[in-house]
Amino acid sequence: MRNDNRGPWYLITGLVVGIIIGVLVAWVVQPVNYTNTNPASLRADYKDQYRAMIAAAYLANGDLVRAKDRLKQLKDEDPYRTLAEQAQRTLAEGTFPQDARALGMLAIALGQPPATASLPSVAPQGITASPEISATISSGVTVTTTISTAVATLTPTRPASTLAPTFTPLPTRTATPTQGAPFIVEEQELVCDPNIKEPLIQVLMLDAARQEVSGVELVVNWDGGENSFFTGLKPELGAGYADFSMTPGVVYSLRLRSGGQPVSNLSATECESSDGSRYYGTWRLVFIQP
Amino acid sequence: MWHNSKDMSRWFRFFIAIGLGVALGLIYGWLINPVEFVDVTPGTLRVDYKSDYVLMVAEAYRAEQDAAMAARRLSVLGNNTPLEIVRAAILFAEDPQNFGDKLAYPDADLETMRLLEAALEAWNPIVETPPP
């Protein structure tokens, strides 16, 4: 009689005890052991390291099929963009310029950029540069290796691999630097766009068919310094696009590493908005192969 | 222990409830909200991924000839020495039983990894450490 009115509480108690036992087993007695994981589960910085390793191996062996297979294991949403952004970050950090170059070369070789990644024109309202990306360009890192040298290095050396039994020659994702006629400056203009927060040199490289050309190395010189950057590392702005952040008061000259017509006297120039406020304009340069 | 069959029934149902609780916990943990492996370190990678990473390092080493750089790259794979890591990878890559029907490592890749192994055998990290 004494137990008849205790209700179902003992059942709830049993459930709670059971759950506690389950959690204890899961967390203390037999905790999760992280083994046999895959590259996609790596922490972001380790993924970067893994990606840089893929690029370094690609630069050494020229095996793009193998590099693609390896990149698939990381399950990046857009491997091309991820590589390009990491190349920019690595360049800006300046700690491992060889990694930046490898990442950039792999990004360039990888494939077509997204369809939205075109620079429609050099009209004043055409581009809103990403301040974050532009800021990375302003670092003092110097990449002196030329594209022509890099391409020469990408000779396939191994006929077969575990991940890719056959070698496939490097595909051309867009027009790439050719041995044809040198690029000439088609347009040079100062664009006043208040949406662009810092003084930039924006470059667009076009081939004779007016297709954007990626992988072109541009060299910027100023009094006491030099820097270089590549087209195609900002796929969201176009395969043939590149930019460089200027320091006010410094006069720059721009040329292609492969030679051709240099552009001098580029400096941060102020524009004035309708309300009288002043901001820096952007030099937009279009190079074309005649 | 039990005064009557009613008490026994209560204890029985109590243990059933515990079992049900454990089962619910496991269903939640394994099916509804299973463990997702995120933010893990390269040391936890499956052995074939580790071997492929070692192969990448070896491929880069072959071009760069920089044993210190290779050792730095290998260090993310765990607490073993770079040489031990490379040897473990070679052991895995050499054994055809690890691959079943899949294509095993070609000789060229094995040779590349052995080249790195030889370089690390000769590499002395103390020499490369700058004086304080």
Interface residues (C-beta under 8 A of the other chain):
Chain A: N3 Y10 L11 I12 T13 G14 L15 V16 V17 G18 I19 I20 I21 G22 V23 A26 V32 Y34 T35 N36 T37 N38 P39 S41 L42 R43 A44 Y46 Q49 Y50 M53 I54 A56 A57 L59 A60 N61 R70 Q73 Q98 T153 R158 P159 A160 S161 T162 L163 P165
Chain B: K6 D7 R10 R13 F14 F15 I16 A17 I18 G19 L20 G21 V22 A23 L24 G25 L26 G29 V35 E36 F37 V38 D39 V40 T41 P42 T44 L45 R46 V47 Y49 D52 Y53 L55 M56 V57 E59 A60 R62 A63 E64 R73 V76 A93 L103 A104 Y105 P106 A108 D109 T112
